[in-house]
Amino acid sequence: MRKKIVAGNWKMNTMLPEGFNLAKEVISKSAGVPTDVELIVIPPFTHLSEAVKITKGSRIKVGAQNCAMWDKGAYTGEVSAPMLGSVSVNYVILGHSERREYFGEDNQMLFKKINLVLENSLTPIFCCGEKLDERESSNHFKVVEQQVSESLFGLTAEQMLKVVIAYEPVWAIGTGKTATAEQAQEMHAFIRQLLTKKFGVNISNEISILYGGSCKPSNAAEIFAKADVDGGLIGGASLVAEDFIGIAKAF
């Protein structure tokens, strides 16, 4: 059975004391979330060690928002997968649309990062998704297929089983627009079909695919009810513990 996941990407938000309080609030409110739902908080790098300490002994897992494409060396300002492993994080977001747009990350770079994350026994949350012009020109399936194939199809089946995918319609992030539940399901089913063709149905049916486009407590239940949607990668709503937990309760 595929794992249900609700992950909160805090992005470049919260000072350390705020992050401390937010993590504690998420823990305190998590009791009402179904036990089969994995809850993940993904704060800035500066918060990771404290977040791991705060969540120790709770059901909450901790993730990082990115990592370097090298494991060590003269790369000023970078943080490597082994470094993240050393502070006991569980997940690493890779290929978020903001990393692709603002920092020029491409599919080949992401393939290297995914391998490093897996080598260090961490779980990558691989993001894919199309921009507004790509959807309006009916190229959205082609764009997502290229992202998935170039970043993931070099993995072995065993590696692929350790990857979580997040579909983020870029046009629905921070714009107030939200993909309909039907649009989300359509793309999630397409991604799973790609995985089936490459790795087989048994593998594809084990991989969690999250929706990452302006998910809120008000629309989460409808989206999560779709057959190929296994949870959410939550942005802005993850900065309010009540909203984040409200989304997780939508299962």
N, C-alpha and C positions, 0 to 999 in steps of 0.2 A: 504494500500500500504506500502511495506517495505521501511524503511528509507535508503537512500543512504548516506554512511559515508566514509570520508577519514580522517584517524587519523594518526598523525605524532608522532612516538615514538622516542624521542631524545636520549634515552638510557643514558649512563654516558658520556654525551658530553655537551659542552659549559660552560663557566664561566657565572656568572650572567649578566654582561654587554652584552656579546654575545647573551645570551638568550633573554634579553630585546630587543635587536635590531632585532633578528630573529622573535620574536612574532610581533613586530611592522611592519616588512616587510611583514609577512604573511597577516596581517590585510589590509595593503595598496594594496596588489596585489589581494585580494580576490574578488574584485568587479565583475570580469569576470566569476566567478564560478557560475553555475546554482543555483538558490535560493533554490532548493529542496535538495541540498547536504549539509550535516552536516560536518563542518570542525572542527577538534579537534587537539589541540597541547598538547603533553604529555611530559613536561620537567622533569628534576630531582626534587626531593623533595625540594631542596634548593631554587628553582625558583617559586614554586607554588603560594605563596601569591602575588608575583609581577606579575606573569602571569595572575592571576585572575583580578588584578587591571588594567593591560594594556588592556586586552580584554573586559573589562566591556563596555557595550554599542555597541559592535561589534557583528558580527555573529559567532565569534570564541568561541568554548567551550574549557574547560581545563580538562585534565585528569591526573591521577597519574600513575606511572609505577608499583605499587605494594601496598599491605598493609599487616598488621599483621593478624594472625589468632585469635587474642584476641582483646577485645575492650579497655582494659587498664591493667596496672599492672607493675610488675617488669620485664620488657622485654627490657633491654638496647639496644638501637639502632633501635628499631622497631617503626613504624608509623601506627596508627590504623585508621580504617574506620571512627570513630567519629571525629578524628583529621582532616582527609581530608574533612569531611563534614563541619567542622568549618571554613575552609578557602574557602568554596564554590566551590570546584571542582565538575565536573559533572560525570566523568568517572574514572574507575580504571581498568588497565590491570591486569589480573590474569592468572597464568599458562603459561607465556611466556616460550618458550623453553630454554632460558638462565637461568631462575629461576629454571626450572626443572633440568637442567644439572648441574649447578654450585652450587645450594643451596638445592638440594634434595627435592624439592617440589613434593608431590604426589597428586593423585586424591582426596584422602580423606581430606587432608589438604585444597585443593582448594575448596572442597564443603563447608567447614567451612567458608573460606574466602568469598565465593560468598554470603552466607547467611548474614554475617556481613555487606557486602557492600550493599546488598538489604535492610537490616534493617535500614540503615542510608540514604536511599533514593538516593543512588548513582547507576550508571549503570555499571555493570561489563562487561569488554570485555574479554571473556574467550577464551584463546588460546589452540589450539590442533594441532597436526601434527606429522608426522613420520620422523625418521632419514633415512639416505641413505641406511644403511644395511637393515632396516625394509622394505623399498620400494623394494630394489633389491631382497629380499627374499619373496616378494609378501605378506607381513604381514601388509601393510600400512592400509588397511581397518580395520583389527582386532585391530590394535593399536589405531586408531582414535575412533573406536566404544567403546573401553574400557575407553578412556579418557572422552568421552562425557557421557557415561552412568554412570560412577562412580562419576563424578563431577556435573552432571546436573539432572539426573533422580530422585533425591530425592527432587527436587523442585516441588512446585505446578504449575499448569498451569498458574496461575496469576503471580507467580514469574518469570516463564520462559519467559513470554512476555516482561520482563524488562531486559533480557540478550541479549548482542550482542556476536556473536561467530566470532573468527578469525581463519581461517585455515592457518597454516604456515608450509609448507613443509620444515623441518629443513635443508634438503640437499640443499635448494635453498636460504639460508640466508647467505649473506656475502661471498658466494662462487663464485659469478659470474654466477652461473647456475640459470635458471628460469624455473619453471614448465610451460609447454605450456598452452595456454588458455583452451585447451581440458582437460588436466590433472587437472587444477584448477576446471573446471566445473564438472568433474567426481566426485571429492571428495566433492565439495559443494553440489551436488545433493545427494550424499550418506549421508552426514550429515543431510540434510533436510529430507531424507527418514527415518533416525533414529528418528528424532523429530516427524515425522508424526505418526510412529508406537507407540510412547510413549504418545504424547500429542494431536494427531489428526491433520488433515490437516489444519484446520483453524488457529491453533496456529503456526504450522511450517511455514505457508505462511506469517506470520507476523514478523518472526525473521530475522534480518539482519545477513548475513554471509559474512565476509570480507576476502579478500585474503591477505596473509602476507608473500610473498616470493620474495624479490628483484623486486618489482614493480617500474617501471620507466615511465617517460612521453612517452617514445618510445613504450612501450608495454601495457600501461594502458587501452587504448581504446579497444583493442582486448579482454583483460581479462574482463573488466567491461561490455562488450557487452553480455557476457554469462548469461543465464537465472537465474542461482542461485548465481551469484556473485553480491554482493550489495555494493562493495567498497573495500577499502584497508586499512590495517594496515601497514604504511610505515615506514621503518627504515632509512637507510642512506640518501635517497633522501629527507627526511623531514628536513634535516639540511641545505638545500638550498631552500630558499623560492620560487624561480622561478620554481624549479623542483617540489616541493610539490604542488604548485598551478597548475602547468602544468598537474600533475596527476589528480587533482580534476576537471580540465576542460575537461578531457577525457570523462566525462559523456555527 
